[in-house]
Amino acid sequence: MRTVPWLLLLLCVSTATAGVMPITSFDRDTTATRSHVTRPDSAASTVWVGLQASPYVGGSKSMEQPTSWDANGMPWLGAVVTWPWTSPHEVWLAFGFERWQYKNSTELFPFNTVSLSVKQAMVRFGIDRLIGNDRAVSAAIGAGFGAGHTVGELDPLAGSDGAFCAEFLAHAVAYAPIGRHARLGAGISAGPNFLLGENGTPFVHWELLLRLDQAFTARPTP
């Protein structure tokens, strides 16, 4: 009869052990799953790549001699890349070419018109603030800085002279979509241009601005 208590003891021990045995699961670890969930700030962003042009001068004058020169030419032709920054702002980088043509009748050449041709290769960088970005027609207002190299030629005098140049500009552009992945922009750009030399004469200009952009989606790295 002594075997009965031992059997009861073994039965109690086996029951208690069964209550604490681990449960095996083949489901994925929930913590690991959460670590792969896309964060709200890692959404895909849109980068705009396009062409920008100002085919003719709206107006230009020298800061030192406001009424002495008649300006024309092509104030800007180049490529521009725009990408989002902290909302509602975007940053842009542009590479382009400027050509200015100034004419003046002076007492030094009473029978001829003096012509000054200025050609500039420029790099521009700036920041815009977006307005109505969630609407069909949006706008951007911003400012930028440009730097480059200038070559000037004075006719009827022979020869040319080169110098570095810098410019500050502000612009306002309105955008309208063209299809699903393109947009057309039109606006006004204006600012002073400085020739960084002893004989450099700064001038102020304004012109119409045209843009045609193509959208590209930049996806975040997981």
MIDOSE-1310 file (N, C-alpha, C; in nm, 2 decimals, decimal comma, always signed):
residues 222
mrtv	+0,08/-0,12/+0,00/+0,00/+0,00/+0,00/+0,08/+0,12/+0,00; +0,22/+0,11/+0,02/+0,31/+0,23/+0,03/+0,32/+0,28/-0,11; +0,30/+0,20/-0,21/+0,31/+0,25/-0,35/+0,21/+0,36/-0,39; +0,09/+0,36/-0,32/-0,02/+0,45/-0,36/+0,02/+0,59/-0,33
pwll	+0,08/+0,63/-0,21/+0,13/+0,77/-0,19/+0,23/+0,81/-0,30; +0,32/+0,72/-0,33/+0,42/+0,76/-0,44/+0,36/+0,79/-0,57; +0,26/+0,71/-0,60/+0,19/+0,73/-0,73/+0,12/+0,86/-0,73; +0,05/+0,90/-0,62/-0,01/+1,02/-0,61/+0,08/+1,14/-0,62
lllc	+0,20/+1,12/-0,56/+0,31/+1,23/-0,56/+0,36/+1,25/-0,70; +0,38/+1,14/-0,77/+0,43/+1,15/-0,91/+0,32/+1,22/-1,00; +0,19/+1,18/-0,98/+0,08/+1,24/-1,05/+0,08/+1,39/-1,03; +0,09/+1,44/-0,91/+0,09/+1,59/-0,88/+0,21/+1,66/-0,95
vsta	+0,33/+1,60/-0,94/+0,44/+1,66/-1,00/+0,43/+1,67/-1,15; +0,38/+1,57/-1,21/+0,36/+1,57/-1,36/+0,26/+1,67/-1,40; +0,15/+1,69/-1,32/+0,05/+1,79/-1,35/+0,10/+1,93/-1,34; +0,18/+1,95/-1,24/+0,24/+2,09/-1,22/+0,34/+2,12/-1,33
tagv	+0,42/+2,02/-1,37/+0,52/+2,04/-1,47/+0,45/+2,08/-1,61; +0,34/+2,01/-1,64/+0,27/+2,03/-1,76/+0,21/+2,18/-1,76; +0,18/+2,24/-1,65/+0,13/+2,37/-1,65/+0,23/+2,48/-1,68; +0,36/+2,45/-1,66/+0,46/+2,55/-1,69/+0,54/+2,52/-1,81
mpit	+0,51/+2,43/-1,89/+0,59/+2,40/-2,01/+0,57/+2,51/-2,11; +0,67/+2,54/-2,18/+0,66/+2,65/-2,28/+0,57/+2,61/-2,40; +0,51/+2,71/-2,46/+0,42/+2,69/-2,58/+0,50/+2,73/-2,70; +0,52/+2,64/-2,79/+0,60/+2,66/-2,91/+0,51/+2,73/-3,02
sfdr	+0,55/+2,84/-3,08/+0,47/+2,91/-3,18/+0,56/+2,93/-3,30; +0,50/+2,92/-3,42/+0,57/+2,94/-3,54/+0,54/+3,07/-3,61; +0,47/+3,16/-3,54/+0,44/+3,29/-3,59/+0,56/+3,38/-3,58; +0,57/+3,49/-3,67/+0,68/+3,58/-3,67/+0,68/+3,66/-3,54
dtta	+0,80/+3,70/-3,50/+0,81/+3,78/-3,38/+0,75/+3,92/-3,40; +0,66/+3,96/-3,31/+0,59/+4,08/-3,34/+0,68/+4,20/-3,32; +0,78/+4,19/-3,24/+0,88/+4,30/-3,22/+0,96/+4,32/-3,35; +1,00/+4,21/-3,41/+1,07/+4,22/-3,54/+0,99/+4,27/-3,65
trsh	+0,86/+4,24/-3,64/+0,77/+4,29/-3,75/+0,75/+4,44/-3,73; +0,74/+4,49/-3,61/+0,72/+4,63/-3,59/+0,84/+4,71/-3,63; +0,96/+4,65/-3,62/+1,08/+4,72/-3,66/+1,09/+4,75/-3,81; +1,01/+4,67/-3,89/+1,02/+4,69/-4,03/+0,90/+4,77/-4,09
vtrp	+0,82/+4,82/-4,00/+0,71/+4,91/-4,04/+0,76/+5,04/-4,09; +0,71/+5,09/-4,20/+0,76/+5,22/-4,26/+0,72/+5,33/-4,17; +0,82/+5,42/-4,14/+0,80/+5,53/-4,06/+0,73/+5,64/-4,14; +0,65/+5,72/-4,07/+0,57/+5,83/-4,14/+0,66/+5,92/-4,21
dsaa	+0,79/+5,95/-4,16/+0,87/+6,05/-4,23/+0,96/+5,99/-4,34; +0,94/+5,86/-4,37/+1,02/+5,80/-4,48/+0,94/+5,78/-4,60; +0,84/+5,86/-4,63/+0,75/+5,84/-4,75/+0,83/+5,89/-4,87; +0,79/+5,84/-4,99/+0,86/+5,88/-5,11/+0,84/+6,03/-5,13
stvw	+0,94/+6,10/-5,19/+0,94/+6,24/-5,22/+0,96/+6,26/-5,37; +0,91/+6,38/-5,42/+0,91/+6,41/-5,56/+1,03/+6,51/-5,59; +1,11/+6,47/-5,68/+1,22/+6,56/-5,73/+1,19/+6,60/-5,87; +1,20/+6,74/-5,89/+1,17/+6,79/-6,02/+1,29/+6,83/-6,10
vglq	+1,30/+6,78/-6,22/+1,42/+6,81/-6,31/+1,37/+6,87/-6,44; +1,42/+6,99/-6,47/+1,36/+7,05/-6,59/+1,45/+7,16/-6,65; +1,39/+7,23/-6,74/+1,46/+7,34/-6,82/+1,40/+7,47/-6,77; +1,48/+7,57/-6,76/+1,44/+7,71/-6,72/+1,50/+7,81/-6,82
aspy	+1,41/+7,90/-6,86/+1,46/+8,00/-6,96/+1,40/+8,14/-6,93; +1,47/+8,24/-6,96/+1,42/+8,38/-6,97/+1,47/+8,43/-7,10; +1,39/+8,42/-7,21/+1,44/+8,44/-7,34/+1,47/+8,59/-7,38; +1,42/+8,68/-7,30/+1,45/+8,82/-7,33/+1,45/+8,91/-7,21
vggs	+1,51/+9,02/-7,21/+1,52/+9,11/-7,10/+1,39/+9,19/-7,08; +1,34/+9,18/-6,95/+1,22/+9,26/-6,92/+1,27/+9,41/-6,89; +1,38/+9,42/-6,83/+1,43/+9,55/-6,80/+1,57/+9,54/-6,73; +1,66/+9,63/-6,75/+1,79/+9,63/-6,69/+1,85/+9,77/-6,69
ksme	+1,92/+9,80/-6,58/+1,98/+9,93/-6,58/+2,10/+9,92/-6,49; +2,20/+10,01/-6,52/+2,32/+10,01/-6,43/+2,29/+10,09/-6,30; +2,35/+10,04/-6,20/+2,33/+10,11/-6,07/+2,41/+10,24/-6,07; +2,51/+10,26/-6,15/+2,59/+10,38/-6,15/+2,54/+10,48/-6,25
qpts	+2,49/+10,43/-6,37/+2,44/+10,51/-6,48/+2,30/+10,46/-6,52; +2,20/+10,49/-6,45/+2,07/+10,43/-6,47/+2,01/+10,44/-6,61; +2,04/+10,55/-6,68/+1,97/+10,57/-6,81/+2,06/+10,57/-6,93; +2,18/+10,52/-6,91/+2,28/+10,54/-7,02/+2,28/+10,43/-7,12
wdan	+2,24/+10,31/-7,08/+2,25/+10,19/-7,16/+2,11/+10,13/-7,19; +2,10/+10,08/-7,31/+1,98/+10,01/-7,36/+2,01/+9,86/-7,36; +1,94/+9,78/-7,28/+1,98/+9,64/-7,26/+1,88/+9,55/-7,34; +1,94/+9,44/-7,39/+1,87/+9,33/-7,45/+1,95/+9,20/-7,44
gmpw	+1,90/+9,09/-7,48/+1,98/+8,97/-7,48/+1,89/+8,85/-7,43; +1,96/+8,75/-7,37/+1,89/+8,64/-7,31/+1,94/+8,62/-7,17; +1,86/+8,67/-7,07/+1,91/+8,67/-6,93/+1,94/+8,53/-6,87; +1,87/+8,43/-6,92/+1,90/+8,30/-6,86/+1,85/+8,18/-6,94
lgav	+1,93/+8,08/-6,95/+1,89/+7,95/-7,02/+1,97/+7,84/-6,95; +1,90/+7,74/-6,89/+1,97/+7,64/-6,81/+1,89/+7,53/-6,76; +1,94/+7,44/-6,68/+1,88/+7,33/-6,62/+1,86/+7,35/-6,47; +1,76/+7,30/-6,42/+1,73/+7,32/-6,27/+1,68/+7,19/-6,21
vtwp	+1,72/+7,16/-6,09/+1,68/+7,05/-6,01/+1,62/+7,10/-5,88; +1,50/+7,05/-5,85/+1,43/+7,10/-5,73/+1,39/+6,98/-5,64; +1,42/+6,98/-5,51/+1,38/+6,87/-5,43/+1,32/+6,93/-5,30; +1,24/+6,85/-5,23/+1,17/+6,90/-5,11/+1,27/+6,91/-4,99
wtsp	+1,23/+7,01/-4,91/+1,31/+7,04/-4,78/+1,21/+7,03/-4,67; +1,23/+7,10/-4,56/+1,13/+7,11/-4,46/+1,00/+7,17/-4,51; +0,89/+7,11/-4,49/+0,76/+7,16/-4,54/+0,73/+7,29/-4,48; +0,68/+7,39/-4,56/+0,64/+7,38/-4,71/+0,75/+7,44/-4,80
hevw	+0,88/+7,41/-4,78/+0,98/+7,47/-4,86/+1,05/+7,36/-4,95; +1,11/+7,41/-5,05/+1,19/+7,32/-5,14/+1,32/+7,40/-5,18; +1,42/+7,32/-5,21/+1,55/+7,37/-5,25/+1,58/+7,35/-5,39; +1,65/+7,44/-5,46/+1,67/+7,42/-5,60/+1,82/+7,45/-5,64
lafg	+1,87/+7,39/-5,74/+2,00/+7,41/-5,79/+2,00/+7,42/-5,94; +2,06/+7,53/-6,00/+2,05/+7,55/-6,14/+2,18/+7,58/-6,20; +2,20/+7,53/-6,32/+2,32/+7,56/-6,40/+2,28/+7,62/-6,53; +2,34/+7,73/-6,57/+2,29/+7,80/-6,69/+2,39/+7,90/-6,75
ferw	+2,34/+7,97/-6,85/+2,41/+8,07/-6,93/+2,33/+8,20/-6,94; +2,40/+8,31/-6,93/+2,34/+8,44/-6,94/+2,41/+8,52/-7,05; +2,34/+8,59/-7,13/+2,40/+8,68/-7,23/+2,33/+8,81/-7,23; +2,41/+8,92/-7,21/+2,35/+9,05/-7,20/+2,42/+9,14/-7,32
qykn	+2,34/+9,22/-7,38/+2,38/+9,31/-7,48/+2,34/+9,45/-7,45; +2,44/+9,54/-7,43/+2,41/+9,68/-7,39/+2,46/+9,77/-7,51; +2,38/+9,87/-7,54/+2,41/+9,97/-7,64/+2,40/+10,11/-7,58; +2,49/+10,20/-7,63/+2,49/+10,33/-7,58/+2,55/+10,42/-7,69
stel	+2,49/+10,54/-7,71/+2,55/+10,64/-7,79/+2,62/+10,74/-7,70; +2,75/+10,75/-7,72/+2,83/+10,84/-7,63/+2,91/+10,94/-7,71; +2,95/+11,04/-7,64/+3,03/+11,15/-7,71/+3,16/+11,10/-7,75; +3,21/+10,99/-7,69/+3,35/+10,94/-7,74/+3,34/+10,89/-7,88
fpfn	+3,22/+10,84/-7,92/+3,20/+10,78/-8,05/+3,08/+10,85/-8,11; +3,08/+10,97/-8,15/+2,96/+11,04/-8,19/+2,89/+10,98/-8,31; +2,96/+10,91/-8,40/+2,90/+10,85/-8,52/+2,87/+10,70/-8,51; +2,90/+10,64/-8,39/+2,88/+10,50/-8,37/+2,81/+10,48/-8,24
tvsl	+2,76/+10,36/-8,23/+2,70/+10,32/-8,10/+2,79/+10,21/-8,04; +2,82/+10,24/-7,91/+2,91/+10,15/-7,84/+2,82/+10,03/-7,80; +2,87/+9,91/-7,82/+2,80/+9,79/-7,78/+2,88/+9,71/-7,68; +2,82/+9,67/-7,57/+2,89/+9,59/-7,47/+2,82/+9,45/-7,46
svkq	+2,89/+9,35/-7,49/+2,84/+9,21/-7,49/+2,89/+9,14/-7,36; +2,81/+9,09/-7,28/+2,85/+9,02/-7,16/+2,79/+8,88/-7,16; +2,88/+8,78/-7,15/+2,84/+8,64/-7,14/+2,88/+8,58/-7,01; +2,79/+8,51/-6,95/+2,81/+8,46/-6,81/+2,77/+8,31/-6,80
amvr	+2,86/+8,23/-6,75/+2,83/+8,09/-6,71/+2,81/+8,09/-6,56; +2,69/+8,05/-6,52/+2,65/+8,07/-6,38/+2,60/+7,94/-6,31; +2,62/+7,93/-6,18/+2,56/+7,83/-6,09/+2,47/+7,90/-5,99; +2,35/+7,86/-5,98/+2,25/+7,92/-5,88/+2,20/+7,82/-5,78
fgid	+2,18/+7,87/-5,66/+2,12/+7,79/-5,55/+2,03/+7,88/-5,47; +1,91/+7,82/-5,43/+1,81/+7,89/-5,36/+1,71/+7,81/-5,29; +1,62/+7,88/-5,22/+1,51/+7,81/-5,14/+1,38/+7,88/-5,17; +1,28/+7,80/-5,20/+1,14/+7,86/-5,23/+1,05/+7,81/-5,12
rlig	+0,95/+7,89/-5,10/+0,83/+7,86/-5,01/+0,71/+7,83/-5,10; +0,65/+7,71/-5,08/+0,54/+7,67/-5,16/+0,41/+7,72/-5,11; +0,32/+7,76/-5,20/+0,19/+7,80/-5,17/+0,09/+7,72/-5,25; -0,01/+7,67/-5,18/-0,11/+7,58/-5,24/-0,06/+7,46/-5,31
ndra	+0,03/+7,39/-5,24/+0,10/+7,27/-5,30/+0,00/+7,16/-5,32; -0,11/+7,16/-5,25/-0,21/+7,05/-5,26/-0,32/+7,09/-5,36; -0,30/+7,19/-5,44/-0,40/+7,24/-5,53/-0,35/+7,21/-5,67; -0,45/+7,23/-5,77/-0,41/+7,20/-5,91/-0,31/+7,31/-5,96
vsaa	-0,33/+7,43/-5,92/-0,23/+7,54/-5,96/-0,17/+7,59/-5,83; -0,03/+7,57/-5,82/+0,04/+7,61/-5,70/+0,14/+7,72/-5,74; +0,21/+7,77/-5,64/+0,30/+7,88/-5,66/+0,42/+7,87/-5,57; +0,53/+7,93/-5,60/+0,65/+7,93/-5,52/+0,71/+8,07/-5,52
igag	+0,75/+8,12/-5,40/+0,82/+8,24/-5,39/+0,95/+8,22/-5,31; +1,06/+8,27/-5,37/+1,19/+8,24/-5,31/+1,30/+8,33/-5,35; +1,42/+8,30/-5,30/+1,54/+8,38/-5,34/+1,65/+8,29/-5,35; +1,76/+8,34/-5,42/+1,88/+8,26/-5,44/+2,00/+8,34/-5,46
fgag	+2,11/+8,27/-5,48/+2,24/+8,33/-5,50/+2,31/+8,26/-5,62; +2,38/+8,34/-5,70/+2,45/+8,28/-5,81/+2,59/+8,33/-5,82; +2,68/+8,24/-5,88/+2,82/+8,28/-5,89/+2,87/+8,22/-6,02; +2,96/+8,28/-6,09/+3,01/+8,23/-6,21/+3,12/+8,31/-6,27
htvg	+3,14/+8,30/-6,40/+3,25/+8,37/-6,48/+3,19/+8,45/-6,59; +3,24/+8,57/-6,61/+3,19/+8,66/-6,71/+3,30/+8,70/-6,81; +3,26/+8,70/-6,94/+3,35/+8,75/-7,04/+3,28/+8,87/-7,11; +3,34/+8,99/-7,11/+3,28/+9,10/-7,17/+3,36/+9,15/-7,29
eldp	+3,29/+9,20/-7,39/+3,35/+9,25/-7,52/+3,29/+9,39/-7,55; +3,37/+9,48/-7,57/+3,33/+9,62/-7,60/+3,36/+9,65/-7,75; +3,25/+9,68/-7,82/+3,27/+9,71/-7,97/+3,23/+9,86/-7,99; +3,31/+9,94/-8,06/+3,41/+9,90/-8,16/+3,55/+9,88/-8,11
lags	+3,58/+9,88/-7,98/+3,71/+9,85/-7,93/+3,74/+9,70/-7,94; +3,86/+9,67/-7,96/+3,90/+9,53/-7,98/+3,93/+9,47/-7,84; +3,92/+9,33/-7,84/+3,96/+9,26/-7,72/+3,84/+9,23/-7,62; +3,87/+9,15/-7,53/+3,77/+9,11/-7,43/+3,83/+9,10/-7,29
dgaf	+3,75/+9,10/-7,19/+3,80/+9,09/-7,05/+3,71/+9,00/-6,98; +3,78/+8,92/-6,89/+3,70/+8,82/-6,81/+3,71/+8,85/-6,66; +3,61/+8,81/-6,59/+3,61/+8,84/-6,44/+3,50/+8,74/-6,38; +3,51/+8,73/-6,25/+3,42/+8,65/-6,18/+3,30/+8,74/-6,15
caef	+3,18/+8,68/-6,13/+3,06/+8,76/-6,11/+2,97/+8,69/-6,00; +2,89/+8,76/-5,94/+2,79/+8,71/-5,84/+2,66/+8,78/-5,86; +2,55/+8,72/-5,82/+2,42/+8,78/-5,83/+2,33/+8,73/-5,72; +2,24/+8,82/-5,68/+2,13/+8,78/-5,59/+2,00/+8,79/-5,67
laha	+1,91/+8,70/-5,65/+1,78/+8,71/-5,72/+1,67/+8,66/-5,64; +1,55/+8,72/-5,67/+1,42/+8,67/-5,61/+1,33/+8,64/-5,72; +1,24/+8,55/-5,70/+1,14/+8,51/-5,81/+1,01/+8,46/-5,75; +0,91/+8,47/-5,83/+0,78/+8,42/-5,80/+0,73/+8,35/-5,92
vaya	+0,69/+8,22/-5,90/+0,66/+8,13/-6,01/+0,52/+8,06/-5,98; +0,44/+8,05/-6,08/+0,31/+7,98/-6,07/+0,32/+7,85/-6,15; +0,28/+7,74/-6,10/+0,29/+7,61/-6,16/+0,15/+7,55/-6,20; +0,14/+7,49/-6,31/+0,02/+7,42/-6,35/+0,06/+7,28/-6,40
pigr	-0,01/+7,18/-6,37/+0,03/+7,04/-6,41/+0,01/+7,02/-6,56; +0,09/+6,93/-6,61/+0,08/+6,88/-6,75/+0,08/+6,73/-6,74; -0,03/+6,67/-6,75/-0,04/+6,53/-6,73/-0,01/+6,49/-6,58; +0,04/+6,37/-6,55/+0,05/+6,33/-6,42/+0,20/+6,35/-6,36
harl	+0,29/+6,37/-6,45/+0,43/+6,37/-6,41/+0,51/+6,49/-6,46; +0,44/+6,60/-6,50/+0,51/+6,72/-6,55/+0,43/+6,84/-6,51; +0,50/+6,95/-6,51/+0,44/+7,08/-6,48/+0,50/+7,19/-6,56; +0,43/+7,30/-6,58/+0,47/+7,41/-6,65/+0,47/+7,53/-6,56
gagi	+0,57/+7,61/-6,55/+0,58/+7,72/-6,46/+0,61/+7,85/-6,54; +0,55/+7,96/-6,49/+0,58/+8,10/-6,54/+0,58/+8,20/-6,43; +0,67/+8,29/-6,44/+0,68/+8,39/-6,33/+0,77/+8,51/-6,37; +0,82/+8,57/-6,26/+0,91/+8,68/-6,28/+1,03/+8,66/-6,19
sagp	+1,15/+8,69/-6,24/+1,28/+8,69/-6,17/+1,35/+8,82/-6,18; +1,41/+8,86/-6,07/+1,47/+8,99/-6,06/+1,59/+8,99/-5,96; +1,69/+9,08/-5,98/+1,79/+9,09/-5,89/+1,91/+9,17/-5,94; +2,01/+9,20/-5,86/+2,13/+9,27/-5,90/+2,24/+9,17/-5,94
nfll	+2,33/+9,21/-6,03/+2,44/+9,13/-6,08/+2,56/+9,21/-6,06; +2,67/+9,15/-6,00/+2,79/+9,22/-5,97/+2,91/+9,16/-6,04; +2,99/+9,24/-6,11/+3,12/+9,19/-6,17/+3,22/+9,22/-6,06; +3,29/+9,11/-6,02/+3,39/+9,12/-5,91/+3,52/+9,16/-5,97
geng	+3,53/+9,29/-6,01/+3,66/+9,34/-6,06/+3,67/+9,49/-6,03; +3,78/+9,55/-6,06/+3,80/+9,69/-6,03/+3,71/+9,78/-6,11; +3,69/+9,74/-6,24/+3,60/+9,82/-6,33/+3,46/+9,76/-6,34; +3,43/+9,67/-6,26/+3,29/+9,61/-6,27/+3,18/+9,70/-6,23
tpfv	+3,08/+9,71/-6,32/+2,97/+9,80/-6,29/+2,85/+9,71/-6,26; +2,79/+9,71/-6,14/+2,67/+9,63/-6,11/+2,55/+9,69/-6,18; +2,46/+9,59/-6,21/+2,34/+9,63/-6,28/+2,22/+9,55/-6,22; +2,10/+9,60/-6,23/+1,98/+9,54/-6,18/+1,90/+9,50/-6,30
hwel	+1,84/+9,38/-6,30/+1,76/+9,34/-6,41/+1,63/+9,26/-6,36; +1,53/+9,25/-6,45/+1,42/+9,17/-6,42/+1,37/+9,11/-6,56; +1,31/+9,00/-6,55/+1,27/+8,93/-6,67/+1,16/+8,83/-6,64; +1,09/+8,78/-6,74/+0,99/+8,68/-6,73/+1,07/+8,54/-6,72
llrl	+1,01/+8,45/-6,65/+1,07/+8,32/-6,62/+0,98/+8,21/-6,67; +1,03/+8,12/-6,74/+0,96/+8,00/-6,79/+1,03/+7,87/-6,75; +0,94/+7,77/-6,71/+1,00/+7,64/-6,66/+0,91/+7,53/-6,71; +0,98/+7,42/-6,74/+0,92/+7,29/-6,78/+0,99/+7,18/-6,70
dqaf	+0,91/+7,12/-6,61/+0,97/+7,02/-6,52/+0,91/+6,88/-6,53; +1,00/+6,78/-6,51/+0,95/+6,64/-6,51/+0,97/+6,59/-6,37; +0,88/+6,52/-6,32/+0,88/+6,46/-6,18/+0,94/+6,33/-6,18; +1,03/+6,30/-6,08/+1,09/+6,18/-6,05/+1,07/+6,15/-5,90
tarp	+1,03/+6,02/-5,87/+1,00/+5,98/-5,73/+1,13/+5,93/-5,67; +1,17/+5,99/-5,56/+1,28/+5,94/-5,48/+1,23/+5,86/-5,36; +1,26/+5,73/-5,36/+1,21/+5,65/-5,25/+1,32/+5,64/-5,14; +1,28/+5,64/-5,01/+1,38/+5,63/-4,90/+1,44/+5,49/-4,89
tp	+1,56/+5,49/-4,84/+1,63/+5,37/-4,81/+1,57/+5,29/-4,70; +1,53/+5,17/-4,71/+1,47/+5,09/-4,60/+1,57/+5,08/-4,48
